[in-house]
Amino acid sequence: MTEPDGPHERRPLLERIGMAAIAAVLAILFGGVAVASWAGGEPFLAVMGGIGCLMTAWVGGLTLFRG
């Protein structure tokens, strides 16, 4: 696959904010799964939910700040 010619065009600010907000909601849901799983005695599911929370928050931040 070849790279496109010219500079990379950034996404509009409103679009970046919207996608970051969606990522924040999903990260909160993953965090809720992690907490509920830990409280319910399911450490593997809790760790997986925590990893999902961190990864989603990371990508949401990249979307917002890097564009």
C-alpha positions, 0 to 999 in steps of 0.5 A: 500500500502506498502513502498518499501524496501531500500533507495529512488533513486533520479531522474537524474539531467537532468530529474529534470531540464526538469520537472521543466522547464515544470512546469515553462512554465505552471506557466507562462501560469497560471500567464498570465491567472490570469493577463488577467482575472484581467484586464478583470474584472473576479476576480474569474478566476484571483484568480484561475489562480493565485492559479494555478500559485503558485501551479505549481511553488511550485511543480516545485521547489519541483521536482527540489530540492527534486528530 
